[in-house]
Amino acid sequence: MVNGSDKWSRWSVLILFAVCLFAVDAQGDPAEEQRAQHGLKWKRTPKLVSRWVEEMSLATPFPEYPRPQLVRDEWLNLNGPWDFLGEGPQPPELPSKFTEQALVPSATQAVTSCLAKEWTRGWYRKKIEIPAAWQDKKVLLHFEAVGGAATVVFNGRELGKNTGTFKRFSFELPEITAGKPHEIVVHFDDTDPRIPRGKPEHVSGLWQTVWLEPVPADHIRSFQQTPDIDAETLSLDVELGDATGSLYLVATARADGRTMAEASGPAGETLVLKLDEPRLWSPEDPFLYDLVLELRRGEATIDRVESYFGMRKISTGEVDGVPRILLNNEVYYQAGLLDQGTWPDSFYTPPSDKCLKWEIETAKDLGFNVLRKHVKIEASRWYYWCDKLGMLVWQDLPSQMYFNGRDFESDEDKQFARDDLDAMIEQYYNHPSIVSWVIFNETWGQFDPREMTIRAKRLDTSRLINATSHVWPNEHGRRRYTADYYDEHCYERHLHFYDYNVHLPAVFGEFGGIAYKVEGNTEEHENYRGYGPHAKSAQDLLDQYKKLVVQAARLRDSQHVCAIIYTELTDFYHEINGFITFDREVVKVDADELRKTNMLFRDPSQR
């Protein structure tokens, strides 16, 4: 079964990209100026071409607002061609010349970067002009993520540094003059093996959106929202940037254009919105309230941001003496997919916002209600679509794969992961779709699981914490349990736990992995990976999967199983156990049949 009426063959897409004939923006009917294209060409040939990759040829790839939970009207997208130099001098020395152009956002490992080869160290440069209307405002330079240790320079002056693969960071631009050319230079160094990256050895350079935003001198920097469905409240803790004088905040919750609640108070104090009989968020009814935050001095509104929230509770509890995972105080069984968020040509950067939305919609259509984002953190828009469309998320902390099988030599080695855990929870705390933080996957770069679990719980008491997805059946594994549920991986055709002896809700954090190759939509590799016998046909894949789900349903009733995560959403290079091909062109099985199968686990009344 091929999804979508706009299917592209591998080579027609490649030809289209090369000659840059036509592209559309992510809204489907772009304005004339958005049809422009950057004209860069691929210098490497991918083994497979992704659906929607033609949209990477837009003059401004990913034109959508990058931070949907804190929205202002004015902003400037800096995606598109940047001058590039591989290697070059080390900061503070600056390059005297740039030899190539690279497409942003794209890691240098991506074919879509339009670089001749990948680089783990190098420089980017972009010349910009500040809009005249921004002259008397602070202007912030935002990086949604940069792979490696980044040094940012503006007009020859260093603004600061950041280390990591997935962290959002920002700097204020000094001494700007509207209408005058300014220069942004970024150095990246992705050679430190201790940086958490997940599965890839490197994710180098500007692989997520870069953008500018004007803000008032006193402005809303960030906020944390915590719903309490039992008290029918939403608590708001707002952080201000450079606050001076007597300021206060006003928060307004709206639904369908009507004001549902309002709260105000001095800056620095927690605001509490009281919602009478709130409509709760769930995958079946992903209702989102609109939220407006205003920063005021006297009667004047100094800053205003728009956002949204969902009233949702995730917890555990005993039901008839059995430990269960509860959504909104009700037993809720989860059937999900492992999601590695990787593409054959654009690598870690999705080719389009359309692709993000389509994958989540397709997973729902196949009967799944949770995605486990596997040792990768996505851009904010992926979580926005999960919030809006109704998809639960288990979010993994990206692994320090360098320490998989190696000993940590110092506390500094471990601090990389601690810092990433803190940043991940802080950055994505407000998304109602995220219901669990997964700290370690198996033994991949694992250290101090109990202490890391306690750390996560201090940062977030509103979600479930999974210390380790797949607890090893030994004394060390049994000592880990400060976590909220028990997680094992089972890739055998006889689904079972190896060492389940704790009174906690139980899950299979990975299972299945049935390989099935679709000719023409699979990368060429000498060996293809799956777990157990490969499926001989699409129907055989369905039949084998159904047998596992029926076993999981029995374990739900006998061994406290509350959730199952199948490996996986899409094929991944030589792993051909996805329900969708790596190029996103083909859904391998009948959607109706798969949805009915998943309901055998999700709905106990269907036996």
C-alpha positions in Angstrom: 0.0 0.0 0.0 1.5 3.4 -1.0 0.3 6.4 1.0 -0.3 9.8 -0.6 -1.3 11.1 -4.0 2.0 12.9 -4.4 4.4 9.9 -4.5 7.8 10.7 -6.0 10.2 8.1 -7.4 13.7 8.3 -6.0 15.2 9.7 -9.2 12.5 12.1 -10.1 12.9 13.8 -6.7 16.7 13.9 -7.2 16.3 15.4 -10.6 13.8 17.9 -9.3 16.0 19.0 -6.5 19.0 19.3 -8.9 17.3 21.6 -11.4 15.2 23.4 -8.7 12.0 23.6 -10.8 9.4 23.9 -8.1 8.6 23.5 -4.4 5.9 24.4 -2.0 5.9 25.6 1.6 4.6 23.5 4.5 1.2 25.1 4.3 0.4 23.7 0.9 -0.3 27.0 -1.0 2.8 29.3 -0.5 2.9 33.0 -1.1 4.8 33.8 -4.3 8.0 34.9 -2.4 8.0 31.6 -0.6 8.3 29.7 -3.9 11.8 30.9 -4.3 14.6 28.4 -4.1 18.2 28.5 -2.9 19.8 26.9 -5.9 22.3 24.7 -4.0 22.8 21.2 -5.4 23.5 17.9 -3.7 27.2 17.0 -4.0 26.7 13.4 -2.7 24.2 10.8 -3.8 22.0 9.1 -1.2 21.2 5.4 -1.3 17.5 6.4 -1.0 15.5 9.6 -1.4 12.9 10.7 1.1 9.4 11.7 0.5 9.0 15.5 0.9 12.8 16.1 0.5 12.1 18.5 -2.4 11.0 21.0 0.2 14.6 21.3 1.4 15.1 23.2 -1.9 13.1 26.1 -0.7 15.1 29.3 -0.2 14.1 29.1 3.4 13.6 25.5 4.4 11.4 24.9 7.4 9.6 28.3 7.2 7.3 27.5 10.1 7.6 29.2 13.5 10.1 27.1 15.4 8.8 27.6 19.0 5.1 27.0 19.1 4.7 27.2 22.9 6.1 30.8 23.1 4.9 32.8 20.1 5.5 36.4 19.2 4.4 38.1 16.0 7.8 39.3 14.8 10.7 37.0 13.9 13.2 36.3 11.1 14.1 32.9 9.8 17.8 32.5 9.0 17.5 29.0 7.4 18.9 28.6 3.9 22.4 28.9 2.4 25.2 29.8 4.7 28.9 30.3 3.8 30.9 27.3 5.0 34.5 26.3 5.7 35.5 22.8 6.8 38.2 22.7 9.6 39.8 26.1 9.5 41.4 28.0 12.4 40.4 27.6 16.0 38.6 30.3 17.9 39.2 33.1 18.7 40.9 33.3 15.3 38.4 33.7 12.5 38.6 32.4 8.9 39.8 34.7 6.2 37.7 33.0 3.6 34.8 30.5 3.2 35.1 27.9 0.4 31.6 26.4 0.1 27.9 27.0 0.9 25.9 24.7 3.2 22.2 24.4 3.6 20.8 25.1 7.0 19.2 23.3 8.7 21.2 20.1 7.9 24.0 18.3 9.8 27.1 18.0 7.7 26.5 14.3 7.6 23.3 14.9 5.6 23.3 14.8 1.8 20.9 17.7 2.0 23.7 19.9 3.6 24.9 20.3 -0.1 28.5 19.8 1.2 30.9 17.6 -0.7 31.8 15.7 2.4 30.9 15.6 6.1 32.9 17.6 8.6 33.1 17.3 12.3 34.7 20.7 12.7 34.2 23.9 10.8 32.7 27.3 10.4 29.4 28.9 9.1 28.8 32.5 8.1 25.6 34.5 7.4 25.3 38.1 6.5 22.1 39.7 7.6 20.2 43.0 7.9 18.1 44.0 10.9 14.6 45.2 10.0 14.1 49.0 10.6 11.2 48.3 13.0 13.6 46.4 15.3 16.0 49.3 15.8 15.1 50.2 19.4 14.5 46.6 20.6 16.7 43.8 21.9 17.3 41.3 19.2 17.9 37.6 20.2 19.7 35.1 18.0 18.2 31.7 18.6 19.7 28.3 17.8 17.3 25.4 18.1 20.3 23.0 18.2 23.9 22.9 17.0 25.8 19.6 16.9 29.0 19.9 18.9 30.7 22.6 20.9 29.6 25.9 19.3 31.2 29.3 19.5 29.0 32.2 18.2 30.6 35.5 16.9 28.7 38.6 15.8 30.5 41.4 13.9 33.8 40.0 15.1 32.7 39.9 18.8 32.3 36.5 20.5 28.7 36.2 22.0 29.2 32.9 23.8 29.5 29.2 23.6 27.3 26.1 23.9 28.1 22.4 24.1 25.6 19.7 23.1 23.7 18.2 20.3 20.1 18.9 21.2 20.0 22.1 23.4 18.3 25.3 22.4 20.3 28.4 23.2 20.2 32.1 22.5 22.3 35.3 22.6 21.4 39.0 22.5 22.9 40.8 19.6 24.9 43.9 20.7 25.0 47.2 19.0 22.7 46.6 16.0 22.0 49.1 13.3 18.9 48.6 11.1 19.7 48.6 7.4 23.4 48.0 8.0 24.9 44.6 7.1 25.9 42.4 10.1 27.8 39.2 10.1 27.0 36.0 12.2 29.8 33.5 12.4 29.5 30.1 14.1 32.3 27.6 14.8 31.4 24.0 15.6 33.6 21.2 17.0 31.9 17.9 17.2 35.0 15.8 18.0 34.5 15.2 21.7 33.2 11.6 22.0 31.6 12.3 25.4 28.9 14.5 23.9 25.5 12.6 24.0 24.3 12.1 20.4 22.2 8.9 20.5 23.0 6.3 17.9 25.1 8.4 15.4 28.8 8.8 15.9 28.4 12.5 14.9 25.6 15.1 14.4 27.7 18.1 13.3 26.8 21.7 12.7 23.6 23.7 12.2 21.1 20.9 12.0 18.1 22.8 13.4 16.5 26.2 12.7 18.4 29.4 13.3 16.3 32.6 13.8 16.1 36.1 15.1 13.5 37.6 17.4 13.0 41.2 18.6 11.9 41.5 22.3 11.3 44.5 24.7 14.0 45.3 27.2 11.7 43.7 29.9 10.3 40.5 28.4 9.0 37.0 29.0 12.0 34.7 28.6 10.3 31.3 29.4 7.6 29.8 31.6 6.7 26.5 33.1 3.1 25.3 33.2 1.8 22.5 35.4 -1.7 21.2 35.1 -3.6 19.7 38.1 -6.8 18.0 36.9 -7.8 17.1 40.4 -7.7 20.7 41.6 -8.8 22.0 38.2 -5.9 24.4 38.0 -3.0 25.3 35.8 0.1 26.8 37.7 2.4 29.1 35.8 5.9 30.0 36.8 7.3 32.8 34.5 10.9 33.7 34.0 11.6 37.2 32.8 14.6 38.6 31.0 16.2 41.8 32.4 13.2 42.7 34.5 13.3 46.2 36.0 10.8 48.2 38.0 7.3 47.2 39.1 6.0 44.6 36.8 3.1 42.2 36.9 1.8 39.4 34.8 -1.7 38.6 33.4 -2.5 35.0 32.2 -5.6 34.3 30.2 -6.9 30.8 29.2 -9.3 30.7 26.2 -11.3 28.0 24.4 -13.1 28.5 21.2 -12.5 32.3 21.5 -14.1 32.5 25.0 -12.2 33.4 28.1 -12.2 30.4 30.5 -9.9 31.7 33.3 -7.7 34.6 34.1 -5.1 35.2 36.8 -2.7 38.1 37.5 0.0 38.9 40.0 3.4 40.5 40.6 6.3 39.2 38.4 8.1 36.4 40.2 5.1 34.9 41.8 3.3 31.7 40.7 0.0 32.4 38.8 -2.8 29.9 39.2 -5.6 29.6 36.6 -8.8 28.0 37.9 -10.7 26.1 35.3 -14.2 24.8 36.2 -14.8 21.3 34.9 -11.8 21.4 32.4 -11.9 19.5 29.2 -9.1 16.9 29.6 -6.4 16.2 27.0 -6.0 12.6 25.7 -5.1 10.9 22.5 -8.8 10.4 21.9 -9.6 14.0 22.6 -6.4 16.1 22.3 -8.1 19.3 23.4 -5.7 22.3 23.8 -6.6 25.6 25.6 -5.2 28.8 24.2 -3.0 30.7 26.6 -1.9 34.4 26.5 0.7 35.8 28.8 1.1 39.6 29.1 3.8 41.5 31.0 2.6 44.8 32.2 3.8 48.0 33.9 0.9 50.0 35.1 -1.7 49.9 32.3 0.9 49.4 29.6 1.5 46.0 28.1 5.2 45.6 27.6 5.4 42.1 26.2 2.8 39.5 25.0 3.3 35.9 24.1 0.8 33.2 22.9 0.9 29.6 23.8 -1.4 26.6 24.6 -1.8 23.9 27.3 -3.5 20.6 27.8 -5.1 19.5 31.1 -3.6 16.0 31.4 -2.4 13.8 34.3 -0.2 10.7 34.1 0.2 8.6 37.2 0.4 5.0 38.5 -1.9 3.4 40.9 -3.4 0.1 42.0 -6.7 -1.0 40.5 -8.2 -4.2 42.1 -4.8 -4.8 43.7 -2.9 -4.6 40.3 -0.4 -1.8 39.5 -1.4 0.2 36.5 -0.5 3.3 34.5 -3.3 5.8 34.6 -4.1 8.6 32.2 -6.4 11.2 33.8 -7.1 8.9 36.7 -8.3 6.0 34.4 -6.4 2.8 33.4 -5.0 3.5 30.0 -3.2 0.8 28.0 -0.6 2.0 25.5 0.5 0.4 22.2 3.3 2.2 20.7 6.3 2.4 18.3 10.0 3.0 18.7 10.7 6.2 16.6 14.4 6.9 15.6 13.7 10.1 13.7 16.2 9.6 10.9 16.0 10.0 7.1 18.2 8.5 4.4 19.2 11.8 2.9 18.4 14.6 5.4 19.7 12.4 8.3 18.6 13.9 11.7 16.7 16.9 10.2 13.3 15.9 8.8 12.8 17.0 5.2 9.6 19.0 6.0 7.1 19.9 8.7 4.6 18.0 6.6 6.6 14.8 7.2 6.5 15.3 11.0 2.7 15.7 10.9 2.2 12.8 8.5 4.2 10.3 10.5 2.2 11.1 13.7 -1.1 10.9 11.8 -0.1 7.6 10.2 0.9 6.1 13.5 -2.5 7.0 15.0 -4.2 5.6 11.9 -2.4 2.4 12.4 -3.9 2.1 15.9 -0.9 3.3 18.0 -1.3 5.8 20.8 2.3 6.4 22.0 5.7 7.0 20.3 9.0 6.3 22.1 11.4 8.9 20.7 14.5 6.8 20.8 17.8 8.3 22.1 17.1 11.5 20.1 15.4 14.8 20.9 13.4 16.4 18.1 12.8 20.0 17.3 9.8 21.6 19.1 7.5 21.3 16.2 7.4 17.5 16.5 6.1 17.7 20.0 3.7 20.4 18.9 2.2 18.0 16.4 2.0 15.3 19.1 0.2 17.7 21.4 -2.2 18.8 18.6 -2.9 15.5 17.1 -3.0 13.4 20.3 0.0 11.2 20.5 1.6 10.2 23.8 5.4 10.4 24.0 8.1 8.6 26.0 11.1 10.8 25.6 14.6 9.1 25.8 17.6 11.0 27.0 20.2 10.7 24.1 22.9 8.2 25.0 26.6 8.7 25.4 27.4 5.8 23.1 31.1 6.3 23.5 30.7 4.9 27.0 28.8 1.8 25.9 31.4 -0.8 27.0 33.8 1.8 28.3 34.3 3.0 31.9 33.6 6.6 32.8 37.0 8.1 33.8 35.8 11.2 35.7 32.7 12.9 37.0 33.2 15.4 34.2 32.4 12.6 31.7 29.0 12.0 33.4 28.2 15.7 33.6 27.5 15.9 29.8 24.5 13.6 30.3 23.4 15.3 33.5 23.4 18.7 31.7 21.4 17.2 28.8 18.8 15.7 31.2 18.3 19.0 32.9 18.0 20.9 29.5 15.7 18.3 28.0 13.2 18.4 30.9 13.3 22.2 31.1 12.9 22.7 27.4 10.1 20.3 26.8 8.3 20.4 30.2 5.2 22.2 28.9 4.2 19.6 26.3 1.1 17.6 27.4 2.0 14.7 25.0 5.2 13.8 26.9 4.2 11.4 29.7 7.5 9.7 30.5 11.2 10.5 30.6 13.4 7.5 29.8 16.9 8.1 31.2 18.9 5.1 29.9 18.4 2.6 27.1 19.9 -0.7 28.2 23.5 -0.3 29.2 24.2 2.4 26.6 26.4 4.9 28.4 24.7 4.1 31.7 25.9 5.3 35.1 24.3 6.0 38.5 20.7 5.1 37.4 19.2 5.6 40.8 20.8 9.1 41.2 19.8 10.1 37.7 16.2 9.0 38.4 16.2 11.1 41.6 17.5 14.0 39.6 14.8 13.7 37.0 12.1 13.5 39.7 13.4 16.6 41.4 13.0 18.4 38.0 9.6 17.0 37.1 7.1 15.5 39.5 4.3 15.5 37.0 5.5 12.6 34.7 6.6 9.0 35.0 10.4 8.4 35.2 11.9 5.3 33.6 15.4 4.7 34.9 16.4 2.2 32.3 14.5 0.8 29.3 15.4 -2.9 29.7 16.4 -3.8 33.3 19.0 -6.5 33.2 18.1 -9.7 35.2 20.8 -9.4 37.8 21.3 -8.0 41.3 22.6 -4.7 39.9 19.4 -4.3 37.8 17.1 -5.1 40.7 18.8 -2.3 42.8 17.7 0.4 40.4 14.2 0.8 41.3 13.3 4.3 42.2 11.5 4.3 38.8 7.8 4.4 38.2 7.4 1.3 36.0 9.3 -1.8 35.1 10.7 -2.1 31.6 12.1 -5.1 29.7 12.9 -5.7 26.0 11.9 -9.0 24.5 12.6 -9.9 20.8 11.6 -13.5 21.0 8.5 -14.8 19.4 7.4 -16.0 22.8 6.7 -12.8 24.6 7.8 -13.0 28.3 9.7 -11.2 31.1 13.1 -12.5 32.2 13.1 -11.2 35.7 9.9 -9.4 36.7 9.7 -9.6 40.5 8.6 -6.0 41.5 5.2 -4.7 42.3 5.2 -2.0 39.6 3.3 -1.5 36.3 5.2 -3.5 33.7 6.0 -2.6 30.0 7.8 -4.0 27.1 9.9 -1.0 26.1 10.9 -2.8 22.9 9.5 -6.0 21.3 8.9 -7.6 17.9 11.2 -6.1 15.3 9.9 -8.3 12.5 11.8 -7.6 9.3 10.1 -7.2 5.9 11.8 -5.7 2.9 9.9 -3.6 0.3 11.8 -3.7 -2.9 12.6 -0.2 -4.4 12.0 1.5 -1.1 14.8 0.1 0.9 18.5 1.1 1.1 20.9 -1.4 -0.4 22.9 -3.2 2.2 24.7 -6.6 2.3 22.8 -7.7 5.4 19.4 -6.6 6.6 18.5 -6.7 10.2 15.4 -7.9 12.0 14.7 -10.1 15.0 13.7 -13.7 14.4 12.4 -15.0 11.0 11.8 -12.3 8.4 8.2 -11.9 7.2 7.6 -13.4 3.7 4.8 -11.0 2.8 2.8 -8.0 4.2 0.2 -10.4 5.4 2.8 -12.6 7.1 4.1 -9.5 8.9 0.6 -8.7 10.1 0.1 -12.3 11.2 3.3 -12.5 13.2 2.6 -9.2 14.8 -0.9 -10.2 15.8 0.5 -13.3 17.6 2.7 -11.1 19.7 -0.1 -8.7 20.5 -2.4 -11.5 21.6 0.4 -12.7 23.9 0.8 -9.2 25.3 -2.9 -9.0 26.0 -2.7 -12.2 28.1 0.2 -10.7 30.0 -1.8 -7.5 30.5 -4.3 -9.6 32.4 -1.8 -11.8 34.2 1.5 -9.9 34.7 0.5 -6.2 35.0 1.6 -5.3 31.5 0.4 -1.8 30.7 2.3 -0.8 27.6 4.0 -2.4 24.6 6.5 -0.6 22.2 7.1 -2.3 18.9 10.3 -1.9 17.0 9.7 0.2 15.0 7.8 3.1 13.2 10.1 3.2 10.1 12.9 1.2 8.6 16.3 2.5 9.7 19.2 2.0 7.2 19.7 -1.8 7.3 17.0 -2.3 10.0 13.9 -3.3 7.9 11.5 -3.9 10.8 9.5 -0.7 10.5 5.8 -0.6 9.5 6.8 2.3 7.1 9.7 2.2 4.7 12.8 4.4 5.4 11.9 6.8 2.5 8.3 7.2 4.0 6.8 6.2 0.7 5.1 2.9 1.7 3.1 1.7 4.6 3.9 -2.0 4.6 0.6 -3.4 6.0 -3.2 -2.7 5.8 -3.9 0.1 8.2 -7.4 -1.2 9.2 -6.1 -4.6 10.0 -3.2 -3.3 12.1 -5.5 -0.9 13.9 -7.8 -3.7 14.9 -4.9 -5.8 16.1 -3.6 -3.0 18.3 -7.1 -2.6 19.9 -6.8 -6.2 21.1 -4.3 -4.9 23.6 -5.6 -1.3 24.1 -9.2 -2.4 24.8 -9.6 -5.3 27.2 -13.2 -5.7 26.1 -12.0 -7.0 22.7 -10.9 -10.5 23.3 
